[in-house]
Amino acid sequence: SAFIGSLVVWGRVRSHGRFEGHESRALRFLGRAVDGLGMIYSSWRLLAIEVFINFTLLVLAVLRTMWSFDALSVNAGFASSVVVTALGIVAARLSIIPGGLGFKEAGAALGSSLTGLSPSIGFAASVVERAVMLVWLLLLGVPATLYLQRISGVGLADAQSLSTRQDSPETGEA
């Protein structure tokens, strides 16, 4: 709780928009990301929502891993699935390859070996989990995106032009 309290204090005392006038697009982008974290951490309510959402996403990922083990006829418990999922997520974050392709699977294999399961089974479960996620993305994500574009009136070209306008120094917009 001391760590969370320090995040809230940090979020409230930091100065927002410090890099908006900088000519580097990457630095402006990173500044906006840090500003967003500051806004989240400055509010107990937003921080609680963020923790809840991330905890829920982690539990869902662990359940997908458990079901992937079940699909491979391996009885891996919840605790083993937590280790496999956590190491897969950490390894994927270390990768510069989009989606952590290969790194996530290697982390899952390492997690499986740490829990007494075969690394090849952990690797295979991670591949099954990734395939399930791809199917869900295609079945749910694409139609949801099209629906949101339709009801909001903002298409991909509109979003790209907004992004380009916000990042161009000649418009003077943030």
C-alpha positions in Angstrom: 0.0 0.0 0.0 3.0 2.3 0.5 3.9 1.8 -3.1 0.4 2.6 -4.3 0.4 5.7 -2.0 3.7 6.9 -3.5 2.3 6.5 -7.0 -0.7 8.6 -6.1 1.5 11.3 -4.6 3.8 11.2 -7.7 0.7 11.5 -10.0 -0.5 14.6 -8.1 2.8 16.5 -8.0 4.2 15.9 -11.5 3.9 18.6 -14.1 1.8 17.6 -17.1 2.6 18.6 -20.7 6.2 19.2 -20.1 7.3 17.8 -23.5 4.4 18.9 -25.7 6.4 21.6 -27.4 9.4 19.4 -28.1 10.3 18.7 -31.7 10.8 15.0 -31.2 7.6 13.1 -32.0 8.9 10.1 -29.9 9.5 12.3 -26.9 6.1 13.9 -27.2 4.5 10.5 -27.4 6.4 9.2 -24.3 5.6 12.4 -22.5 1.9 11.9 -23.2 2.1 8.3 -21.9 3.8 9.4 -18.7 1.2 12.2 -18.3 -1.6 9.7 -18.7 -0.1 7.5 -16.0 0.2 10.6 -13.8 -3.5 11.3 -14.4 -4.4 7.7 -13.5 -2.2 7.5 -10.5 -3.4 10.9 -9.1 -6.9 9.6 -8.7 -7.7 6.8 -6.2 -10.7 5.9 -8.3 -8.9 5.7 -11.6 -6.1 3.7 -10.0 -8.6 1.2 -8.4 -10.3 0.8 -11.9 -6.9 0.2 -13.5 -5.9 -2.4 -10.9 -9.2 -4.1 -11.2 -9.0 -4.2 -15.0 -5.5 -5.6 -15.0 -6.3 -8.2 -12.4 -9.3 -9.3 -14.4 -7.2 -9.5 -17.6 -4.6 -11.6 -15.7 -7.2 -14.0 -14.4 -8.7 -14.4 -17.8 -5.2 -15.1 -19.3 -4.6 -17.7 -16.6 -7.9 -19.4 -17.4 -7.0 -19.4 -21.1 -3.7 -21.0 -20.2 -5.5 -23.6 -18.0 -7.9 -24.4 -20.9 -5.0 -24.6 -23.3 -3.4 -27.2 -21.0 -6.7 -29.1 -20.9 -6.9 -29.0 -24.7 -3.5 -30.8 -24.7 -4.9 -33.3 -22.1 -2.5 -32.0 -19.4 -3.9 -31.4 -15.9 -2.1 -28.2 -14.8 -3.5 -26.6 -11.8 -4.3 -22.9 -11.3 -1.0 -22.2 -9.6 1.0 -23.7 -12.4 -1.0 -21.8 -14.9 -0.3 -18.6 -13.0 3.4 -19.2 -13.2 3.3 -20.1 -16.9 1.1 -17.1 -17.8 3.2 -14.7 -15.7 6.5 -15.7 -17.2 5.0 -15.7 -20.7 3.7 -12.2 -20.2 7.0 -10.9 -18.8 9.0 -12.6 -21.6 6.7 -11.1 -24.2 7.3 -7.6 -22.7 11.0 -8.0 -23.1 10.6 -8.6 -26.9 10.9 -5.9 -29.6 9.0 -8.2 -31.9 5.3 -7.2 -32.2 3.2 -9.4 -29.9 6.3 -10.9 -28.3 6.2 -13.7 -30.9 8.4 -16.5 -29.7 9.3 -14.8 -26.4 5.9 -15.4 -24.9 6.1 -19.1 -25.8 9.7 -19.3 -24.4 8.5 -17.8 -21.2 5.7 -20.3 -21.0 8.1 -23.1 -21.6 10.3 -21.8 -18.8 7.3 -21.4 -16.5 6.3 -25.0 -17.3 9.7 -26.4 -16.4 9.6 -24.4 -13.1 6.3 -26.0 -12.2 7.4 -29.5 -13.0 5.7 -29.8 -16.4 7.4 -30.4 -19.7 8.7 -27.3 -21.4 7.4 -28.5 -24.7 3.9 -28.8 -23.2 4.1 -25.2 -21.9 5.3 -24.0 -25.3 2.4 -25.9 -27.0 -0.1 -24.5 -24.5 1.1 -21.0 -25.2 0.7 -21.6 -29.0 -2.8 -22.9 -28.4 -3.7 -19.9 -26.2 -2.3 -17.5 -28.9 -4.4 -19.3 -31.6 -7.5 -19.0 -29.4 -6.8 -15.3 -28.9 -6.5 -14.8 -32.7 -9.8 -16.5 -33.3 -11.5 -14.3 -30.6 -9.9 -11.2 -32.1 -11.3 -12.1 -35.5 -14.7 -13.1 -34.2 -15.2 -10.3 -31.7 -12.6 -7.6 -32.2 -13.1 -6.9 -35.9 -17.0 -6.7 -35.7 -16.7 -4.6 -32.6 -14.3 -2.2 -34.3 -16.6 -1.9 -37.3 -19.5 -1.3 -35.0 -17.7 1.4 -33.1 -16.6 3.1 -36.3 -20.2 3.1 -37.5 -21.7 4.5 -34.3 -19.0 7.0 -33.7 -18.6 8.1 -37.4 -14.8 8.0 -37.1 -13.2 5.8 -39.6 -9.6 4.7 -39.9 -8.7 7.5 -42.3 -10.3 10.0 -39.9 -8.4 8.7 -37.0 -5.1 8.8 -38.9 -5.7 12.4 -40.1 -6.5 13.4 -36.5 -3.3 11.7 -35.3 -1.2 13.4 -38.0 -2.8 16.8 -37.2 -2.1 16.5 -33.5 1.5 15.6 -34.1 2.3 18.2 -36.7 4.2 21.2 -35.2 2.7 23.7 -37.7 -0.8 23.4 -36.4 0.2 24.5 -32.9 -2.2 21.8 -31.4 -1.1 19.4 -28.7 
